[in-house]
Amino acid sequence: MDSPPSGLTTLLARLAASGTDFVLVGALAAVAQGAPLTTLDVDVVRRRGADNVDRLLDFLASIDVRYRGRPPGQVLRPTRDALLGAGHQLLTTNLGQLGVLGAVGGATSAKGLLALAVLEETLRRTGEG
C-alpha cells in the first residue's frame, strides 16, 4: 500500500487539531482503512453549523487556502456563506489539495456520515462487518 504524501497527513492532522467537526471521506478514508490506493488530496464533509464553519475558516486561513483552478495571480478564498452552504469547495493549500464537501451521496451530511461510521465500527467489533 502506498502512503499518502506527508503534506496530506499533516493537513489532516492539523484540521483535526483545529477543533473543526468533519468526517473523512474519499480515497484517503479508504487508505486509512487499509486500501492499497494512492491519493493526492484530502476530502472531508464538514458540519455546516456556524460555530464549526468559523473554526474551519480560522484553520483555512492558517494554511493559505484558495480555490483550485484559478488563473495565475487570481486568488479566490472561500467565504463563510459558501462554507455554510451544502456545496463543495475544491481548494488548494500550502499543504496540498483539500475538498471541503457539504454532503455526499445525495443528502448525506456530516451527521449522517458519522452515524454510518459508528455503525461500521460497531459491525467490525462484533464481527458482523
PEWOGI-V234302 format. One record per residue. RES is the residue in one letter. OMEGA is omega in degrees with one decimal (* if undefined). D_CENTER is the distance of its C-alpha to the mean C-alpha in Angstrom with 2 decimals. Layout:
res: [RES/RES]
omega: [OMEGA/OMEGA]
d_center: [D_CENTER/D_CENTER]
This chain:
res: [M/D/S/P/P/S/G/L/T/T/L/L/A/R/L/A/A/S/G/T/D/F/V/L/V/G/A/L/A/A/V/A/Q/G/A/P/L/T/T/L/D/V/D/V/V/R/R/R/G/A/D/N/V/D/R/L/L/D/F/L/A/S/I/D/V/R/Y/R/G/R/P/P/G/Q/V/L/R/P/T/R/D/A/L/L/G/A/G/H/Q/L/L/T/T/N/L/G/Q/L/G/V/L/G/A/V/G/G/A/T/S/A/K/G/L/L/A/L/A/V/L/E/E/T/L/R/R/T/G/E/G]
omega: [176.1/174.9/175.4/176.7/-174.5/176.6/179.9/178.3/174.8/177.7/-179.6/180.0/-179.9/175.7/178.0/-179.3/-177.6/-178.0/178.0/176.6/-179.7/173.2/176.8/178.9/174.9/-173.4/-179.8/174.6/177.5/177.8/-179.8/178.5/173.2/-180.0/-179.5/-177.4/170.3/177.6/-179.0/178.8/174.6/175.6/178.3/168.8/-176.8/167.4/-170.6/176.2/-175.6/-178.8/179.3/178.7/177.1/176.2/179.3/179.0/177.1/178.8/-177.6/177.9/-177.7/-178.0/174.7/-177.3/174.1/178.8/176.2/169.1/177.8/176.3/179.0/179.0/179.3/-177.1/176.2/-177.2/178.6/179.0/177.1/-179.5/179.3/-177.5/175.4/-179.3/-176.6/-175.5/178.1/177.5/-179.0/-166.5/169.0/-177.1/176.3/176.9/-179.0/-177.9/-179.4/171.9/178.3/-172.1/177.3/-178.8/173.1/177.7/-177.1/-175.5/-177.8/-179.6/176.8/180.0/178.5/178.2/179.0/177.4/177.8/-179.8/177.9/178.6/180.0/178.4/178.2/178.7/179.2/-179.1/-177.2/179.8/179.9/-175.3/*]
d_center: [21.36/19.83/17.64/14.52/15.51/15.87/13.94/10.69/11.65/12.70/9.55/7.76/11.07/11.45/8.33/9.74/13.12/12.57/13.03/10.07/9.71/6.55/6.64/5.39/6.82/8.71/10.98/9.51/9.68/13.14/14.05/13.41/15.91/18.32/18.01/19.79/17.33/16.40/13.17/12.70/9.01/5.56/3.78/2.02/5.36/6.75/10.40/12.46/15.34/16.98/16.87/13.14/12.66/15.31/13.65/10.46/13.07/14.97/12.27/11.53/15.33/15.72/13.99/15.87/13.22/14.74/14.41/14.94/18.36/20.46/23.99/24.81/25.49/23.80/20.83/18.91/16.35/14.28/16.41/16.24/17.68/15.13/12.22/14.57/14.99/13.61/12.98/10.29/9.82/10.05/10.35/12.04/12.59/15.31/13.18/11.89/9.92/6.42/5.63/4.93/6.80/9.63/10.78/11.49/14.92/16.91/16.49/14.25/12.35/10.22/13.79/15.01/12.41/13.15/16.76/16.42/14.79/17.72/20.09/19.13/19.60/22.87/24.04/23.53/25.53/28.27/28.49/27.95/24.77]
